[in-house]
Amino acid sequence: MDNNYHVPVLLQACIDGLAIKPNGVYVDVTFGGGGHSREILKHLGPDGVLIAFDQDPDAQRNKIEDPRFLFVDQNFAYLKNNLRLLGYKAVDGILADLGVSSHQFNEPERGFSTRFESTLDMRMDKQGALTAADILNTYTEEQLHRMFGIYGEVKNAKTLAKAVVTARVSQPISTLEGFKLAIAGNIPKGKENKYMAQVFQALRIEVNKEIEVLERFLEQTAEVLKPGGRLVVMSYHSLEDRPVKNFIAKGKVRGEVEKDFYGNQQKPFNVITRKAVVADESELGDNSRARSAKLRIGEKI
């Protein structure tokens, strides 16, 4: 395993949250560097099973040689179908560590980071059709405005969208340098890094359809977890945390509660974490990515 690939965040809290049974079946839907998966395996007996999902070909290099470990080369939006294909209708616990791995940020050619000059790619699945450059060059001004405003929470999303549409008339926007030049007038002085991080977040979420994928995944967890099974989800910004919080509390990503004929709430989970679990000072010192992490846990009713 490449130890620099990705340092697992809130590792002990995730393991505690899963409440692992030695003979249980567990799913790590964001395998990445395999840090969480290796820790889960330590708590499983010889009859336990761990199924890991990751659509990034780079993550496959970290696969674990262990008879209890199964790897699925798929996006976790297809959780239920892939578990069925492997013969598992129900599982004991599901872990999701959302967001981008440190490895993806540190590979310049992937185009995830504002630190390196590169082409604007940002696909987590390298087979995906849509790149960040495609979005910047083909989306309408209105689509760009919505994307930067909603997914990046960019304050001047409207003027930013206009700048992109104006700049691409003379030449396509294909590299980080070209993009920065195109929007230079919109970047607030002294806040360049934060601003570009928000803009890049918006592009990355759109390229990978991250919010739609998360919502599809959450809805499937209620169907595949056994009663008493645990759902453990770590998110890194409010756009992810909100649907996770709503779903665990109410069974709906938008937050409205379903009621049956008698007016009783129909919700699949009991909330284990009233408030999100966050990293302590010692972890923040070791891993800056942990600063924005919020961990929520639900138990299937």
C-alpha positions as CSV (number, residue, x, y, z in Angstrom):
1,M,0.0,0.0,0.0
2,D,1.1,3.5,-0.8
3,N,1.0,5.2,2.7
4,N,1.0,8.6,1.1
5,Y,-2.0,7.7,-1.1
6,H,-4.5,9.0,1.4
7,V,-4.4,9.2,5.2
8,P,-7.8,7.9,6.5
9,V,-9.7,10.5,8.4
10,L,-11.4,9.8,11.7
11,L,-10.4,6.2,11.4
12,Q,-11.2,5.1,15.0
13,A,-14.5,6.9,15.0
14,C,-15.5,5.1,11.7
15,I,-14.6,1.7,13.1
16,D,-16.4,2.3,16.3
17,G,-19.4,3.6,14.3
18,L,-19.6,0.4,12.3
19,A,-19.9,-1.7,15.5
20,I,-18.2,-4.6,13.6
21,K,-19.3,-8.2,14.2
22,P,-16.5,-10.6,13.4
23,N,-18.7,-12.7,11.1
24,G,-20.5,-9.8,9.4
25,V,-20.5,-8.5,5.9
26,Y,-19.2,-4.9,5.5
27,V,-18.9,-2.5,2.6
28,D,-16.3,0.3,2.1
29,V,-17.8,2.2,-0.8
30,T,-14.8,4.6,-1.2
31,F,-11.8,2.3,-1.1
32,G,-9.1,4.7,-2.2
33,G,-5.8,3.9,-0.5
34,G,-7.5,1.1,1.5
35,G,-6.8,2.6,5.0
36,H,-10.3,2.2,6.3
37,S,-10.6,-1.3,4.7
38,R,-7.4,-2.6,6.3
39,E,-8.7,-1.5,9.7
40,I,-12.1,-3.1,9.1
41,L,-10.4,-6.4,8.2
42,K,-8.5,-6.4,11.5
43,H,-11.8,-6.6,13.3
44,L,-13.3,-9.4,11.1
45,G,-13.0,-13.1,11.9
46,P,-12.3,-15.8,9.3
47,D,-16.0,-15.8,8.2
48,G,-16.3,-12.1,7.9
49,V,-16.5,-10.4,4.5
50,L,-15.4,-6.9,3.3
51,I,-16.6,-5.6,-0.1
52,A,-14.8,-2.5,-1.4
53,F,-16.0,-0.2,-4.2
54,D,-13.8,2.2,-6.2
55,Q,-14.2,3.4,-9.8
56,D,-10.7,5.0,-9.9
57,P,-8.1,2.8,-11.6
58,D,-5.4,4.2,-9.4
59,A,-7.2,2.8,-6.3
60,Q,-7.0,-0.7,-7.8
61,R,-3.2,-0.7,-7.2
62,N,-4.0,-0.8,-3.4
63,K,-6.2,-3.9,-3.5
64,I,-5.8,-6.2,-0.5
65,E,-4.7,-9.8,-0.9
66,D,-7.1,-11.4,1.6
67,P,-9.7,-14.2,1.0
68,R,-12.2,-12.1,3.0
69,F,-11.8,-9.1,0.6
70,L,-13.8,-8.5,-2.6
71,F,-13.1,-5.5,-4.9
72,V,-15.8,-4.0,-7.1
73,D,-14.5,-1.7,-9.9
74,Q,-17.7,0.5,-9.9
75,N,-19.1,3.8,-8.7
76,F,-21.1,3.3,-5.4
77,A,-24.2,4.6,-7.1
78,Y,-24.5,0.9,-8.2
79,L,-24.3,-0.5,-4.7
80,K,-27.4,-2.6,-4.6
81,N,-27.0,-4.3,-8.0
82,N,-23.3,-5.1,-7.4
83,L,-24.0,-6.6,-4.0
84,R,-26.7,-8.8,-5.6
85,L,-24.3,-9.9,-8.3
86,L,-21.9,-11.0,-5.5
87,G,-24.8,-12.9,-3.8
88,Y,-25.4,-10.5,-0.9
89,K,-28.9,-9.2,-0.4
90,A,-28.2,-7.6,3.0
91,V,-25.1,-6.4,4.8
92,D,-24.1,-5.5,8.4
93,G,-22.4,-2.1,7.8
94,I,-21.6,0.4,5.1
95,L,-18.8,3.1,5.2
96,A,-18.5,6.0,2.9
97,D,-15.6,8.6,3.0
98,L,-16.8,11.2,0.5
99,G,-14.7,13.7,-1.4
100,V,-11.4,13.4,-3.2
101,S,-8.4,11.4,-2.0
102,S,-5.1,13.1,-1.3
103,H,-3.7,11.0,-4.1
104,Q,-6.1,12.5,-6.6
105,F,-5.2,16.0,-5.5
106,N,-1.5,15.2,-5.7
107,E,-1.5,13.8,-9.3
108,P,-1.1,16.9,-11.5
109,E,-2.5,15.3,-14.7
110,R,-5.8,14.5,-13.0
111,G,-6.5,18.2,-12.9
112,F,-8.1,18.2,-9.4
113,S,-5.7,20.7,-7.8
114,T,-5.2,24.4,-8.3
115,R,-1.5,23.9,-7.4
116,F,-0.4,22.4,-10.7
117,E,-0.6,23.5,-14.3
118,S,-2.5,20.8,-16.1
119,T,-5.4,20.2,-18.4
120,L,-8.8,20.6,-16.8
121,D,-9.9,17.0,-16.4
122,M,-11.3,16.1,-12.9
123,R,-12.9,12.7,-13.7
124,M,-12.8,10.2,-10.9
125,D,-13.7,7.6,-13.4
126,K,-11.2,8.0,-16.2
127,Q,-13.7,6.3,-18.6
128,G,-16.2,9.1,-17.9
129,A,-17.2,11.2,-20.9
130,L,-17.3,14.7,-19.4
131,T,-14.3,16.7,-18.3
132,A,-14.1,20.0,-16.6
133,A,-12.8,21.6,-19.8
134,D,-15.9,20.2,-21.6
135,I,-18.2,21.9,-19.1
136,L,-16.4,25.3,-19.4
137,N,-16.6,25.2,-23.1
138,T,-20.1,23.9,-23.7
139,Y,-22.4,24.8,-20.8
140,T,-24.6,27.8,-21.3
141,E,-24.1,30.9,-19.2
142,E,-27.1,30.0,-17.1
143,Q,-25.9,26.5,-16.5
144,L,-22.5,27.8,-15.4
145,H,-24.1,30.4,-13.1
146,R,-26.1,27.7,-11.4
147,M,-23.2,25.3,-11.1
148,F,-20.8,27.9,-9.6
149,G,-23.5,29.3,-7.3
150,I,-24.9,26.0,-6.0
151,Y,-21.9,23.6,-6.0
152,G,-19.2,26.1,-5.3
153,E,-21.2,28.6,-3.3
154,V,-19.2,31.2,-5.3
155,K,-20.4,34.8,-4.4
156,N,-20.0,36.3,-7.9
157,A,-21.2,33.2,-9.7
158,K,-23.2,35.2,-12.3
159,T,-20.3,37.4,-13.4
160,L,-17.9,34.4,-13.3
161,A,-20.2,32.5,-15.7
162,K,-20.3,35.5,-18.0
163,A,-16.4,35.8,-18.0
164,V,-16.1,32.1,-19.0
165,V,-18.6,32.4,-21.8
166,T,-16.9,35.6,-23.1
167,A,-13.4,34.2,-22.9
168,R,-14.1,30.9,-24.7
169,V,-15.3,32.8,-27.9
170,S,-11.7,33.7,-28.8
171,Q,-10.2,30.3,-27.7
172,P,-11.3,27.2,-25.8
173,I,-10.5,27.0,-22.1
174,S,-8.5,23.8,-21.7
175,T,-5.8,24.4,-19.0
176,L,-5.6,25.8,-15.5
177,E,-3.5,28.7,-16.7
178,G,-5.9,29.5,-19.5
179,F,-8.8,29.3,-17.1
180,K,-7.2,31.6,-14.5
181,L,-6.5,34.2,-17.3
182,A,-10.1,34.0,-18.5
183,I,-11.5,34.7,-15.0
184,A,-8.7,36.9,-13.6
185,G,-10.9,39.9,-13.2
186,N,-13.3,37.9,-11.0
187,I,-10.9,36.5,-8.5
188,P,-10.9,38.5,-5.2
189,K,-7.5,39.9,-4.2
190,G,-6.0,38.2,-1.2
191,K,-8.5,35.3,-1.4
192,E,-7.2,33.7,-4.6
193,N,-6.7,30.2,-3.1
194,K,-10.1,30.0,-1.3
195,Y,-11.9,31.3,-4.4
196,M,-10.2,28.9,-6.8
197,A,-10.9,26.0,-4.4
198,Q,-14.7,26.9,-4.5
199,V,-14.7,27.1,-8.3
200,F,-12.8,23.8,-8.6
201,Q,-15.2,22.2,-6.1
202,A,-18.1,23.2,-8.3
203,L,-16.5,21.8,-11.5
204,R,-15.5,18.6,-9.8
205,I,-19.0,18.0,-8.4
206,E,-20.5,18.6,-11.8
207,V,-18.0,16.4,-13.7
208,N,-18.6,13.5,-11.4
209,K,-22.3,14.1,-10.6
210,E,-21.3,13.8,-7.0
211,I,-24.6,15.0,-5.4
212,E,-26.8,12.8,-7.6
213,V,-24.5,9.8,-6.9
214,L,-24.6,10.5,-3.2
215,E,-28.4,10.6,-3.1
216,R,-28.8,7.4,-5.2
217,F,-26.3,5.7,-2.8
218,L,-28.1,6.8,0.4
219,E,-31.5,5.6,-0.9
220,Q,-30.0,2.1,-1.6
221,T,-28.3,1.9,1.9
222,A,-31.8,1.6,3.5
223,E,-32.6,-1.3,1.2
224,V,-29.4,-3.3,1.7
225,L,-28.6,-2.9,5.4
226,K,-29.9,-5.5,7.8
227,P,-31.9,-4.4,10.8
228,G,-29.3,-3.2,13.3
229,G,-26.8,-2.6,10.5
230,R,-24.8,0.6,10.6
231,L,-24.4,3.4,8.0
232,V,-21.3,5.5,8.6
233,V,-20.8,8.5,6.3
234,M,-18.0,11.1,6.3
235,S,-18.5,14.3,4.3
236,Y,-16.4,17.4,3.7
237,H,-18.8,20.2,2.9
238,S,-22.4,21.2,3.6
239,L,-23.6,20.1,0.1
240,E,-22.8,16.5,1.1
241,D,-23.5,16.8,4.8
242,R,-27.0,18.1,4.4
243,P,-28.5,15.1,2.4
244,V,-26.6,12.7,4.7
245,K,-28.0,14.3,7.9
246,N,-31.5,14.5,6.4
247,F,-31.4,10.9,5.2
248,I,-30.2,9.4,8.5
249,A,-32.7,11.5,10.5
250,K,-35.8,11.3,8.2
251,G,-35.1,8.7,5.4
252,K,-35.3,11.4,2.7
253,V,-32.4,13.4,1.3
254,R,-34.5,16.5,1.0
255,G,-35.6,16.2,4.7
256,E,-39.4,15.7,4.5
257,V,-40.6,12.8,6.6
258,E,-42.9,10.2,5.1
259,K,-45.8,9.1,7.3
260,D,-48.0,6.0,7.1
261,F,-51.8,5.8,7.0
262,Y,-51.9,6.4,10.8
263,G,-49.5,9.3,10.8
264,N,-46.5,7.4,12.1
265,Q,-43.1,8.5,10.8
266,Q,-41.7,6.0,8.2
267,K,-37.9,6.3,8.6
268,P,-35.4,3.6,8.1
269,F,-32.7,4.7,10.6
270,N,-32.2,5.6,14.2
271,V,-29.7,8.5,14.5
272,I,-26.6,7.4,16.5
273,T,-24.8,10.8,16.2
274,R,-27.1,13.7,17.3
275,K,-24.2,16.0,16.4
276,A,-21.6,15.2,13.7
277,V,-18.4,13.7,14.9
278,V,-15.4,15.9,14.1
279,A,-11.6,15.4,14.4
280,D,-9.8,16.3,17.6
281,E,-6.7,18.6,17.9
282,S,-4.2,15.8,17.6
283,E,-5.7,14.5,14.3
284,L,-5.9,18.0,12.9
285,G,-2.2,18.4,13.6
286,D,-1.4,15.2,11.6
287,N,-3.9,15.6,8.8
288,S,-5.2,19.0,7.6
289,R,-7.9,17.3,5.5
290,A,-9.7,16.3,8.7
291,R,-10.5,19.9,9.5
292,S,-13.7,19.9,7.4
293,A,-14.7,16.3,8.0
294,K,-18.1,15.5,9.5
295,L,-19.0,12.0,10.5
296,R,-22.6,10.8,10.8
297,I,-23.9,7.4,11.9
298,G,-27.3,5.8,11.5
299,E,-28.6,2.3,12.6
300,K,-31.1,0.5,10.5
301,I,-34.4,0.1,12.3
